[in-house]
Amino acid sequence: MTEKEKSDLVQKLYENYKKDFPTVEDISPVAAQALAARVGVIFIDVRTPEEQSVSMLPGAVTEEAVSKNPSLLQGKTAVAYCTIGYRSGLYAEKMAKQGIRVLNLSGGILAWVFSGGKVYHDGRETKRVHVYGEKWDYLPDGYEPVMFGFFQRF
């Protein structure tokens, strides 16, 4: 499968999931990268700690950190993400019901790396990305997919 075919498949998967949270405002990875370069953006990683231990977007905080300290969002544009954008879409929807605007990164961390975005582990750039499962194992060439066993997902 070509890079374009994989990238297109990631977007198609996301578009199918988007039907479950149609009112959530999306942001493309390219737009999120441009926004992060100009204004205060906070990326919220809603994946599990195990997934986060593989890699995260630059400067990302966890959902738990935001829950404990909502002031982290003050004066910033909040962008939630997960592997493909499903869990983060549900999170953004939940936050909207609380009156908090959170954008959803369309295509998640997979689309992020396809658009040239970098991911980090322990403060250093990495080419490892947790893909959650085989259904979402679509990364650009040169990236290493990481999957845990079925029981490690919970």
N, C-alpha and C positions, 0 to 999 in steps of 0.2 A: 504494500500500500504506500502510495506517495505521501509526502508531507502535506500537500494540499488536501488529499483525500482524508487523511487523519484529522486535520484541522477542521475541515467541513463536517466530518462526522461528530466531532466534539460539539460544534455549534448546533447540529441537528438534534443531538441528544438533549442539549440544554433547552432548545425550543420546545421539545416534547414535554420536558419537566415543567417549563414555565406555565403551562396550563393550570398547574396546581396553585399558583400564586399570581394571577394575572394583573393584580393592581400594584405589584411591586415594581419600583422604578429600577431599571437596569443601567449598568454602565459597562461599556466595552473595555477590555484590557488596555487597548491603545488610549482611549479617553482617560482611563484611570491613571495610566502612567503619565500622561500629559498633565493631568490635574495635580498629581503628586509632585511634579516638578515645579509647579507654580504656587500652589496654596497648601494650607494645612489639611492633609488627608490622614485618616487613621484607618488602617486595614484591620478588620476583625476576623480572625480565623475561627470558624465554628466547628472545625473538625475535632476529633478526639486527641487527647494528649499524645497518644501513640503515633498518630498521623503527623502531628505537629513536630514530633521529635525527629522526623526525617528531614523536613524543610518547611520554611514559611516564607511569605512575602516580606520584603524589606520593612522593618519597623513594625510588623504586625503584632497585635495584642490578641489575647484569647477572649472568647465570649465570657468566660469566668471572670477575667480581669475587669471587663466592662460592667458585669453584673455587680461586682464588689465595689467598683469605683466609677459610677456613671459620668463623673466629671471629666474622665478621659476624652469624652466626645465633645466637650464644650469648645465651641469655636472652630470645630473641624468638620470636614465632610467625611462621614462614616461610610466605608465600603466593606461589606461582608463577603466572605468567600469560603468555599469548601473545594471539593475535588472538581465537581462539574457545575455547581451552582444550585443544586436542589436544596440541600440543608440550609445554605445561606439565604436562599429565597424565602424559606419558611421562617427563618430568623428575622429577616427584614420585615416580613409581614407581621410577625409578633411584635416587633418594636414599633411598627406603624400604629398598631392598636394602642400602644402606650404613648403615642404622640411623638415618637422619636423617629426622625428620618434616617433611614439606612438604605443605601443603594446596594444592589446585588451585582457582583462581578459576573457578567454573563460568560458562561463556559468555565468558570472557576479557575483553579490553579492550572488546569490543563490548557485552557485558552490563553492564560497569562504567559506561559512559557512559549507557546506557539507565536505569540506576538512579540517575542524578544524580551519579555520581562524576566528578571533574575529571581532566583530563590536562594535562601540562605539557611545554613545550619551552623549553630554556634558562632554567629557573626561572620562566617565566610561563605562565599558563593559555592553552591553545590549543583550538581547535575542529577541529584537523586530526588524523586518525587513520589510520594505515596499516592497510588492510583486507586485505592480502595478495593478493587477487584478486577477480574479479567475483563468485565464488560466496559470498564473505563480505562483500559490499558492502551491509551493513545497519547504518546509523547513524541516530540521531535527527535530525530536522530541525534545520538550523542547523550541522551538522557537515560537514566537508569530507573525503570519502574520498581517500586517497592510495594509488596503486598504482604499482608499478614494472613495467617490461617483464619478460617471461619470463626473460631471461638475467640480469637484475639481482637475481633472487631467490636466486641461489646464490653 
